Amino acid sequence: MSASNENKKAVWSVIARIPSGRVATYGQIATLADIPGQARFVGYLLARLPQGSTLPWHRVVNSSGKITNPNAAAQAVRLQAESVSCDANRVSLKQYRWQIPAESLSTT
């Protein structure tokens, strides 16, 4: 899967803006990055983050709030350190989902 640098930057920019104590879904990030329907692409990029990246990857969960990262234990620990409750590797989207309109991310 090849990805344009523009799409990568858009996804990373959205993820970087997820505030502490909140989570976003792969699909939500794709929509906010102006590539709706590309949730798998977001997952693809996160799986290939450079070593030592400071991007808050741990704030990204699937559409039902489940932690699907191969390093689920580390993700849960990081989320709990931000006061996000994880029960059986699941986060309450009703309580912790980042609510932001797409136009708020515009850089123009």
Backbone as CSV, one residue per row, in Angstrom:
resi,resn,N_x,N_y,N_z,CA_x,CA_y,CA_z,C_x,C_y,C_z
1,MET,0.854,-1.181,0.000,0.000,0.000,0.000,0.890,1.232,0.000
2,SER,0.760,2.059,-1.010,1.538,3.292,-1.016,0.634,4.429,-0.571
3,ALA,1.222,5.370,0.088,0.434,6.479,0.618,1.073,7.790,0.210
4,SER,0.243,8.711,-0.190,0.793,10.020,-0.532,1.266,10.691,0.754
5,ASN,2.313,11.466,0.612,2.826,12.194,1.772,1.782,13.148,2.321
6,GLU,0.963,13.694,1.446,-0.091,14.615,1.874,-1.085,13.910,2.798
7,ASN,-1.500,12.701,2.431,-2.439,11.947,3.272,-1.795,11.546,4.591
8,LYS,-0.544,11.128,4.543,0.172,10.769,5.776,0.218,11.966,6.718
9,LYS,0.616,13.100,6.185,0.729,14.300,7.018,-0.621,14.692,7.602
10,ALA,-1.676,14.554,6.818,-3.016,14.904,7.309,-3.412,13.993,8.466
11,VAL,-3.155,12.695,8.320,-3.489,11.734,9.381,-2.669,12.036,10.625
12,TRP,-1.374,12.205,10.464,-0.516,12.482,11.617,-0.913,13.783,12.302
13,SER,-1.312,14.780,11.515,-1.733,16.055,12.078,-2.982,15.893,12.941
14,VAL,-3.930,15.106,12.478,-5.149,14.868,13.256,-4.809,14.131,14.548
15,ILE,-4.022,13.076,14.444,-3.663,12.294,15.636,-2.929,13.175,16.651
16,ALA,-2.064,14.034,16.170,-1.304,14.917,17.068,-2.215,15.847,17.857
17,ARG,-3.405,16.117,17.340,-4.330,17.050,17.994,-5.289,16.383,18.977
18,ILE,-5.284,15.070,19.066,-6.177,14.400,20.017,-5.703,14.775,21.422
19,PRO,-6.567,15.410,22.194,-6.120,15.859,23.518,-5.958,14.709,24.515
20,SER,-5.126,14.944,25.487,-4.942,13.991,26.576,-6.298,13.730,27.232
21,GLY,-6.553,12.464,27.548,-7.812,12.105,28.197,-8.942,11.844,27.220
22,ARG,-8.648,11.870,25.935,-9.637,11.613,24.885,-9.097,10.565,23.919
23,VAL,-10.005,9.919,23.207,-9.622,8.957,22.174,-10.367,9.294,20.888
24,ALA,-9.849,8.783,19.785,-10.509,8.915,18.495,-10.446,7.555,17.812
25,THR,-11.387,7.316,16.933,-11.391,6.050,16.200,-10.615,6.209,14.890
26,TYR,-10.215,5.078,14.345,-9.514,5.085,13.058,-10.352,5.795,11.999
27,GLY,-11.636,5.482,11.953,-12.525,6.090,10.974,-12.707,7.579,11.193
28,GLN,-12.808,7.976,12.433,-12.941,9.391,12.773,-11.713,10.161,12.293
29,ILE,-10.539,9.593,12.517,-9.301,10.236,12.083,-9.272,10.356,10.564
30,ALA,-9.665,9.296,9.866,-9.689,9.334,8.400,-10.624,10.441,7.908
31,THR,-11.789,10.542,8.506,-12.749,11.572,8.107,-12.188,12.965,8.357
32,LEU,-11.609,13.172,9.536,-11.044,14.472,9.872,-9.828,14.815,9.015
33,ALA,-9.146,13.800,8.510,-7.984,14.005,7.633,-8.412,14.164,6.177
34,ASP,-9.710,14.201,5.950,-10.288,14.374,4.615,-10.011,13.188,3.690
35,ILE,-9.981,12.000,4.290,-9.896,10.760,3.506,-10.921,9.770,4.081
36,PRO,-12.206,10.158,4.049,-13.244,9.314,4.652,-13.238,7.906,4.071
37,GLY,-13.576,6.945,4.929,-13.615,5.551,4.500,-12.258,4.874,4.494
38,GLN,-11.247,5.552,4.980,-9.887,5.015,4.954,-9.355,4.674,6.346
39,ALA,-10.214,4.094,7.183,-9.803,3.722,8.541,-8.628,2.747,8.512
40,ARG,-8.643,1.816,7.580,-7.524,0.850,7.506,-6.214,1.530,7.154
41,PHE,-6.292,2.569,6.346,-5.097,3.336,6.003,-4.504,3.970,7.260
42,VAL,-5.371,4.501,8.121,-4.915,5.093,9.386,-4.200,4.026,10.217
43,GLY,-4.795,2.841,10.311,-4.166,1.741,11.040,-2.835,1.343,10.430
44,TYR,-2.785,1.330,9.106,-1.555,1.012,8.379,-0.450,1.994,8.766
45,LEU,-0.775,3.277,8.769,0.225,4.284,9.127,0.674,4.147,10.578
46,LEU,-0.273,3.914,11.473,0.089,3.781,12.887,0.982,2.570,13.131
47,ALA,0.739,1.510,12.392,1.562,0.298,12.546,2.995,0.534,12.074
48,ARG,3.204,1.581,11.317,4.523,1.866,10.759,5.126,3.179,11.255
49,LEU,4.702,3.611,12.417,5.269,4.838,12.985,6.766,4.655,13.209
50,PRO,7.528,5.679,12.940,8.974,5.581,13.197,9.264,5.365,14.680
51,GLN,10.293,4.619,14.949,10.734,4.377,16.322,10.973,5.710,17.022
52,GLY,10.469,5.842,18.220,10.672,7.054,18.996,9.699,8.178,18.673
53,SER,8.698,7.900,17.866,7.704,8.917,17.519,6.999,9.414,18.780
54,THR,6.719,10.700,18.820,6.003,11.280,19.958,4.509,11.419,19.673
55,LEU,4.073,10.934,18.529,2.651,10.983,18.183,1.850,10.176,19.203
56,PRO,0.732,10.697,19.693,-0.037,9.974,20.715,-0.862,8.821,20.123
57,TRP,-0.194,7.826,19.594,-0.802,6.660,18.950,-1.756,5.931,19.889
58,HIS,-1.480,6.009,21.167,-2.276,5.274,22.157,-3.696,5.817,22.290
59,ARG,-3.969,6.983,21.736,-5.299,7.578,21.827,-6.214,7.141,20.678
60,VAL,-5.783,6.171,19.897,-6.562,5.703,18.746,-7.085,4.295,19.033
61,VAL,-8.406,4.138,18.888,-9.072,2.854,19.140,-9.995,2.523,17.966
62,ASN,-10.541,1.319,17.963,-11.432,0.965,16.859,-12.828,1.548,17.063
63,SER,-13.714,1.283,16.137,-15.030,1.924,16.127,-15.930,1.529,17.292
64,SER,-15.578,0.472,18.009,-16.364,0.101,19.190,-15.626,0.449,20.491
65,GLY,-14.509,1.163,20.357,-13.753,1.580,21.535,-12.716,0.570,21.986
66,LYS,-12.564,-0.498,21.232,-11.632,-1.557,21.617,-10.204,-1.217,21.198
67,ILE,-9.283,-1.570,22.070,-7.863,-1.439,21.762,-7.485,-2.629,20.885
68,THR,-7.044,-2.357,19.673,-6.682,-3.432,18.744,-5.200,-3.429,18.418
69,ASN,-4.465,-2.530,19.017,-3.027,-2.452,18.813,-2.369,-3.729,19.324
70,PRO,-1.370,-4.249,18.608,-0.675,-5.445,19.101,-0.050,-5.248,20.485
71,ASN,0.212,-4.020,20.848,0.782,-3.710,22.156,-0.314,-3.136,23.065
72,ALA,-1.407,-3.889,23.191,-2.600,-3.428,23.920,-2.301,-3.075,25.371
73,ALA,-1.435,-3.836,26.020,-1.136,-3.568,27.431,-0.493,-2.189,27.600
74,ALA,0.466,-1.870,26.747,1.123,-0.561,26.827,0.140,0.559,26.501
75,GLN,-0.739,0.317,25.542,-1.729,1.323,25.179,-2.686,1.576,26.344
76,ALA,-3.146,0.520,26.981,-4.054,0.656,28.124,-3.378,1.412,29.270
77,VAL,-2.120,1.120,29.526,-1.381,1.810,30.594,-1.288,3.302,30.295
78,ARG,-0.971,3.636,29.049,-0.862,5.048,28.674,-2.209,5.759,28.793
79,LEU,-3.271,5.101,28.354,-4.594,5.706,28.456,-4.996,5.903,29.909
80,GLN,-4.742,4.904,30.743,-5.092,5.011,32.157,-4.293,6.124,32.836
81,ALA,-3.055,6.342,32.388,-2.246,7.438,32.933,-2.853,8.797,32.595
82,GLU,-3.700,8.836,31.561,-4.401,10.063,31.165,-5.836,10.071,31.695
83,SER,-6.118,9.194,32.647,-7.437,9.073,33.290,-8.524,8.559,32.349
84,VAL,-8.130,7.793,31.334,-9.093,7.138,30.448,-9.242,5.711,30.949
85,SER,-10.427,5.365,31.382,-10.690,4.043,31.930,-10.769,2.997,30.814
86,CYS,-10.051,1.896,30.997,-10.054,0.783,30.041,-10.562,-0.458,30.766
87,ASP,-11.683,-0.974,30.323,-12.236,-2.191,30.901,-12.178,-3.282,29.848
88,ALA,-11.404,-4.326,30.119,-11.203,-5.422,29.166,-10.724,-4.866,27.824
89,ASN,-9.744,-3.956,27.882,-9.179,-3.333,26.681,-10.214,-2.620,25.830
90,ARG,-11.212,-2.045,26.469,-12.240,-1.278,25.770,-12.428,0.054,26.500
91,VAL,-12.613,1.096,25.696,-12.812,2.448,26.200,-14.242,2.867,25.882
92,SER,-14.883,3.553,26.784,-16.223,4.068,26.534,-16.136,5.266,25.586
93,LEU,-16.575,5.060,24.342,-16.564,6.169,23.394,-17.539,7.258,23.814
94,LYS,-18.618,6.864,24.444,-19.600,7.842,24.913,-18.944,8.820,25.894
95,GLN,-18.055,8.313,26.706,-17.416,9.145,27.721,-16.132,9.818,27.238
96,TYR,-15.321,9.128,26.439,-13.974,9.612,26.140,-13.727,10.031,24.690
97,ARG,-14.696,9.835,23.809,-14.469,10.156,22.400,-14.245,11.653,22.213
98,TRP,-13.243,11.966,21.427,-12.915,13.342,21.077,-13.983,13.861,20.136
99,GLN,-14.636,14.920,20.529,-15.691,15.530,19.715,-15.162,16.832,19.123
100,ILE,-14.997,16.831,17.816,-14.496,18.025,17.151,-15.041,18.072,15.731
101,PRO,-15.549,19.196,15.303,-15.995,19.294,13.915,-14.787,19.374,12.979
102,ALA,-14.900,18.762,11.823,-13.800,18.705,10.861,-13.276,20.088,10.502
103,GLU,-14.167,21.070,10.406,-13.716,22.399,10.006,-12.787,23.035,11.045
104,SER,-12.795,22.530,12.259,-11.894,23.042,13.289,-10.435,22.680,13.021
105,LEU,-10.227,21.701,12.165,-8.859,21.268,11.864,-8.263,21.996,10.676
106,SER,-9.036,22.804,10.009,-8.562,23.512,8.820,-7.345,24.355,9.155
107,THR,-6.369,24.302,8.276,-5.146,25.085,8.490,-5.135,26.332,7.623
108,THR,-6.225,26.584,6.929,-6.268,27.770,6.060,-6.796,28.971,6.784
